[in-house]
Amino acid sequence: MHPLIQGILLSLAPLSELRGGMIVAVAQGANPWLAWIFCVLANLIVSPIVFLFLEFAHHRLLWMRFYRKTFNYFLENTRRKTHKYVERWGYLGLLLFVAIPLPASGAYTGTLAAWFFGMKKPKSIAAISLGVILASVVVLAMIMGWLAINNK
């Protein structure tokens, strides 16, 4: 599979998101700048998709015990991780939380937190998108530094 396709797919996945997608794409031989562009674009569409899921499919799936228990588990973890950012700083806190390039702090968790805390969708998507872009710049800087060290 082409490295950029791998990066895009990983950028769309909940656990890896663009942090994993960019690293894998570049490690597989993709141009870092192309990987950055494609992985960011892929990760930017996550928030609107998750909001759509929460608005339309979530309530229709709550009757299933497995779904309800799994969703409540993820919702409680999200609330616990994000409340100190979102309750104190609002949309800026949401942006900063998503901008932290660590696992479980990306667009999926940010969108779930915005939904849970009843934040306005357009402002949330903007904050999450800016957080994704900031995180991608940090990851790109780390990749470029790694490439510079290993190409000497």
C-alpha positions as CSV (number, residue, x, y, z in Angstrom):
1,M,0.0,0.0,0.0
2,H,1.2,3.5,-0.8
3,P,2.7,5.3,2.2
4,L,0.4,8.3,1.9
5,I,-2.7,6.0,1.8
6,Q,-1.4,4.3,5.0
7,G,-0.9,7.8,6.6
8,I,-4.4,8.9,5.6
9,L,-6.0,5.7,6.9
10,L,-4.1,6.0,10.2
11,S,-5.0,9.7,10.4
12,L,-8.7,8.7,10.2
13,A,-8.3,6.0,12.9
14,P,-9.3,6.8,16.5
15,L,-6.1,5.6,18.2
16,S,-3.4,6.8,15.9
17,E,-4.9,9.8,14.3
18,L,-2.5,12.1,12.5
19,R,0.3,11.6,15.0
20,G,0.6,8.0,13.9
21,G,-0.4,8.6,10.3
22,M,2.4,11.1,9.6
23,I,5.1,9.1,11.3
24,V,4.1,5.9,9.5
25,A,3.8,7.6,6.1
26,V,7.3,9.2,6.4
27,A,8.8,6.0,7.8
28,Q,7.5,4.2,4.8
29,G,9.1,6.7,2.4
30,A,6.6,9.5,1.8
31,N,7.7,13.1,1.5
32,P,7.2,14.7,4.9
33,W,5.4,17.7,3.5
34,L,3.0,15.6,1.5
35,A,2.4,13.4,4.5
36,W,1.7,16.5,6.6
37,I,-0.8,17.9,4.1
38,F,-2.7,14.6,3.5
39,C,-2.7,13.5,7.1
40,V,-3.9,16.9,8.4
41,L,-6.7,17.0,5.8
42,A,-7.8,13.4,6.7
43,N,-7.8,14.2,10.5
44,L,-9.7,17.5,9.9
45,I,-12.7,15.6,8.6
46,V,-12.9,13.5,11.8
47,S,-14.7,16.1,13.9
48,P,-17.6,16.7,11.6
49,I,-18.1,13.0,11.0
50,V,-18.1,12.2,14.8
51,F,-20.6,15.0,15.4
52,L,-22.8,13.6,12.7
53,F,-22.5,10.1,14.3
54,L,-23.4,11.5,17.7
55,E,-26.4,13.4,16.3
56,F,-27.9,10.7,14.2
57,A,-26.7,7.2,15.1
58,H,-25.8,7.4,18.7
59,H,-29.4,7.6,20.1
60,R,-30.4,4.8,17.7
61,L,-27.7,2.5,19.1
62,L,-28.3,3.0,22.9
63,W,-30.7,0.1,23.1
64,M,-27.7,-2.3,22.6
65,R,-26.2,-3.1,26.0
66,F,-22.6,-3.5,24.6
67,Y,-22.7,-0.2,22.7
68,R,-24.2,1.6,25.7
69,K,-21.6,0.3,28.2
70,T,-18.7,0.9,25.7
71,F,-19.9,4.4,24.9
72,N,-20.3,5.3,28.6
73,Y,-16.8,4.0,29.3
74,F,-15.3,6.2,26.6
75,L,-17.5,9.2,27.6
76,E,-16.4,9.0,31.2
77,N,-12.7,8.7,30.2
78,T,-13.1,11.7,27.9
79,R,-14.9,13.7,30.6
80,R,-12.2,12.9,33.1
81,K,-9.3,13.8,30.7
82,T,-10.9,17.0,29.3
83,H,-12.9,18.7,32.0
84,K,-10.0,20.6,33.5
85,Y,-9.2,22.1,30.1
86,V,-12.8,22.7,28.8
87,E,-14.4,23.9,32.0
88,R,-11.6,26.3,32.8
89,W,-10.7,27.6,29.3
90,G,-13.7,26.8,27.1
91,Y,-13.0,26.6,23.4
92,L,-9.3,27.6,24.0
93,G,-9.0,24.7,26.4
94,L,-10.5,22.4,23.8
95,L,-8.0,23.7,21.2
96,L,-5.1,23.2,23.6
97,F,-6.2,19.7,24.6
98,V,-6.4,18.6,21.0
99,A,-3.0,20.3,20.2
100,I,-1.2,18.1,22.7
101,P,0.4,15.5,20.4
102,L,-0.2,12.5,22.7
103,P,-2.4,9.5,22.2
104,A,-6.1,10.0,23.2
105,S,-5.9,13.8,22.9
106,G,-6.9,14.3,19.3
107,A,-9.9,15.1,17.2
108,Y,-12.0,12.1,18.4
109,T,-11.6,12.9,22.1
110,G,-12.0,16.6,21.5
111,T,-15.2,16.1,19.6
112,L,-16.7,13.8,22.2
113,A,-15.8,16.3,24.9
114,A,-17.3,19.2,23.0
115,W,-20.5,17.2,22.5
116,F,-20.6,16.1,26.2
117,F,-20.1,19.6,27.5
118,G,-22.7,21.0,25.1
119,M,-20.4,23.3,23.2
120,K,-21.5,24.9,20.0
121,K,-20.6,22.7,17.0
122,P,-19.1,25.3,14.6
123,K,-16.9,26.8,17.3
124,S,-15.9,23.4,18.5
125,I,-15.0,22.2,15.0
126,A,-12.9,25.4,14.6
127,A,-11.1,24.9,17.9
128,I,-10.5,21.2,17.2
129,S,-9.3,21.9,13.7
130,L,-6.8,24.5,15.0
131,G,-5.7,22.0,17.6
132,V,-5.2,19.4,14.9
133,I,-3.1,21.8,12.9
134,L,-1.0,22.8,15.9
135,A,-0.4,19.1,16.9
136,S,0.6,18.4,13.3
137,V,3.2,21.2,13.3
138,V,4.7,19.7,16.5
139,V,4.8,16.2,14.9
140,L,6.2,17.5,11.6
141,A,9.0,19.4,13.6
142,M,9.8,16.1,15.4
143,I,9.9,14.2,12.1
144,M,12.1,16.8,10.4
145,G,14.5,16.8,13.3
146,W,14.6,13.0,13.3
147,L,15.3,13.0,9.5
148,A,18.0,15.7,9.9
149,I,19.7,13.6,12.6
150,N,19.5,10.4,10.6
151,N,20.6,11.9,7.3
152,K,23.9,13.1,8.5
